[in-house]
Amino acid sequence: MKRSYEAEEALPPEVQDNVAPNGLKQVSAQALQSSGDQLVNASTVLPWLFAALGVPAALTGLLVPIRESGSMLPQAALTPLVLKVRYRKWVFVVGSLIQAASVFAMALAAAFATGLTAGLWIIAALAVFSLGRCLNSISSKDVLGRTIPKGERGQINGLSTTIGGIVAITVGLAVRVFGGEDLSAAAIGWFLVVGGALWLGVALVYSLIKEPAGEAEDNDDDAAGSTGWFRDSIRLLREDKPFRNFVGVRSLLLVSSLAPPFIVTLSIQQGSSGLAGLGSFILASGVARMLGGQAFGRFADRSSKTLMSLGAGFASAVVILTVALAAIPAFSGEGWMGTALFVVAYFLLTFMHTGVRVGRKTYVVDMAEGDQRTTYVAVSNSAMGIILLIVGAVSSALAVAHVNWALLFLALMGLVGVFAGAKLPDVSKG
């Protein structure tokens, strides 16, 4: 199945008149969502809450896989239902309300449960939360494509990312000022209450977007039933070569997303403390996202595929250099120079991941039109949910031997992704 990337559907006149306010509403909604994400972060805040509530450590390892894969895997199955909705913004609104309810449920667990009960309660709420995020992911790109013209979409993603970075900086400072790593369950519970309120704000702002009505598909046969969506997904990956290549390249770019937790682990193994505390890593992440969103939005509109490739290549180089320096016999993570190495590496990886993320989100929106865009987003994310579990399992197994092996494995994938990404067609406005 060959596609032309030169033509893009024209936006209706009533939408062209509302491009600026629609863009502002989408940036505002995404900024509120980013704020909520920082307060319900599965890599930082929720593990702290588990520790404060005495949840068994085995459950902590389920947080990130459920958060990430849970929001990706169901997308292809849910797409036939989403395609029946003429106004996709309402799918996003429902997803936001589901996330708000889930976060409030986590706050209740923090207030009234401890130990294994609290852990299972929060894990279940996180699974429902991921379902809500799944609906947001399917619908948001489609609304963006319907309401914002090509050449401006990367700037929307970039500005939203910048604001999210500012929020992360604020949260990181709050963590360091109001308790550092010893935050109580009650304090984190209030974080969750605020997070739930933020998602209610997301739903409200997004509902105000002026979106043109699409053609609702009638999928009452087996497509919305048992296995039609699965066959359609396999057929799309088999027959649409440009899309298949994009999914393949995206799977090779996981170095910037999966390496940062291993950098934190390596810093702990090397004896880092103080500067390399959790608050500092959150601050580094926030600064990276703020600067990255500002730097990469316009870059993505010029050439999103180049941005993806360069981001993965630079991230791989950072990982290799960090591993090499940490392996020097005289190296120690206990001093200022040692701890600074890991925080800087974490910052650079998060900075480049911002570029990769903005690039691939812009690429998938620009390469498709209409309902095909919705299908592309859903199938690629479902495929990535599976790939993420596989790559995560391999890297975790390698980390059992030594965390360096996991990091080098991810760096090698990223280097392969650089060359594979260079072969993708350029779908940006240029």
Salt bridges, closest charged atoms under 4 A:
GLU8 OE2 - ARG153 NH2 2.65
GLU8 OE2 - ARG373 NH2 3.34
GLU9 OE2 - ARG373 NH2 3.28
ASP37 OD1 - ARG133 NH2 2.80
ASP142 OD2 - ARG88 NH1 2.51
ASP142 OD2 - ARG146 NE 3.80
ASP142 OD1 - ARG373 NH1 3.67
GLU211 OE2 - ARG146 NH1 2.69
ASP220 OD1 - LYS84 NZ 2.79
ASP222 OD2 - ARG231 NH2 2.26
ASP232 OD1 - ARG235 NH1 2.71
ASP366 OD1 - ARG153 NH1 3.03
ASP371 OD1 - ARG88 NH2 2.97
ASP371 OD1 - ARG146 NH2 3.96
